[in-house]
Amino acid sequence: MKRPLLFLCTCTGLELMTAIGVTAYLAYLGQTTLALISAIVFAKIIAFHFVIDIYDRLKSKKKIHSYNVLKA
């Protein structure tokens, strides 16, 4: 429960909520072209942050594994 709630405080979580809000508001106003453009731009930024997050997790697991191998 703690991890999903902490996700809302991360940069990616805030960007995701902002993207949904901005895109939904533009769609509500009838600005479909701007809504589509903002969705595409936000999608690229959010995808980049997910890739970086996954890379950092894999990198930290490798560091822990190599530390344990050296320690043994």
C-alpha positions as CSV (number, residue, x, y, z in Angstrom):
1,M,0.0,0.0,0.0
2,K,2.9,2.4,0.8
3,R,4.6,2.0,-2.6
4,P,1.6,2.9,-4.7
5,L,0.9,5.9,-2.6
6,L,4.5,7.1,-2.8
7,F,4.3,6.9,-6.6
8,L,1.9,9.8,-6.5
9,C,4.6,12.0,-5.0
10,T,7.2,11.1,-7.6
11,C,8.0,13.2,-10.7
12,T,6.4,10.6,-12.9
13,G,3.3,10.5,-10.8
14,L,2.9,14.2,-10.9
15,E,3.5,14.4,-14.6
16,L,0.9,11.7,-15.2
17,M,-1.7,13.5,-13.2
18,T,-0.9,16.8,-14.9
19,A,-1.1,15.1,-18.3
20,I,-4.5,13.7,-17.6
21,G,-5.8,17.0,-16.3
22,V,-4.5,19.1,-19.1
23,T,-5.6,16.7,-21.8
24,A,-9.0,16.2,-20.3
25,Y,-9.6,20.0,-19.9
26,L,-8.5,20.7,-23.5
27,A,-10.8,17.9,-24.7
28,Y,-13.6,19.4,-22.6
29,L,-13.1,22.8,-24.2
30,G,-13.3,21.2,-27.6
31,Q,-9.7,21.8,-28.5
32,T,-9.1,18.3,-29.8
33,T,-6.0,19.3,-31.8
34,L,-4.3,20.8,-28.7
35,A,-5.5,17.9,-26.5
36,L,-3.9,15.4,-29.0
37,I,-0.6,17.4,-29.1
38,S,-0.4,17.7,-25.3
39,A,-1.1,13.9,-24.9
40,I,1.7,13.1,-27.3
41,V,4.2,15.4,-25.6
42,F,3.3,14.2,-22.1
43,A,3.4,10.6,-23.3
44,K,7.0,11.0,-24.5
45,I,8.1,12.6,-21.2
46,I,6.3,10.0,-19.1
47,A,7.7,7.1,-21.1
48,F,11.2,8.6,-20.7
49,H,10.8,8.7,-16.9
50,F,9.5,5.1,-16.8
51,V,12.6,4.0,-18.8
52,I,15.0,5.9,-16.5
53,D,13.2,4.5,-13.4
54,I,13.5,0.9,-14.7
55,Y,17.2,1.5,-15.7
56,D,17.9,2.8,-12.2
57,R,16.2,-0.2,-10.5
58,L,18.2,-2.7,-12.7
59,K,21.4,-0.8,-12.0
60,S,20.9,-0.8,-8.2
61,K,20.1,-4.5,-8.3
62,K,23.4,-5.2,-10.1
63,K,25.3,-3.1,-7.6
64,I,23.8,-5.0,-4.7
65,H,24.5,-8.4,-6.4
66,S,28.1,-7.5,-7.2
67,Y,28.6,-6.3,-3.6
68,N,27.3,-9.6,-2.3
69,V,29.5,-11.6,-4.6
70,L,32.6,-9.6,-3.6
71,K,31.7,-9.9,0.1
72,A,31.3,-13.7,-0.1
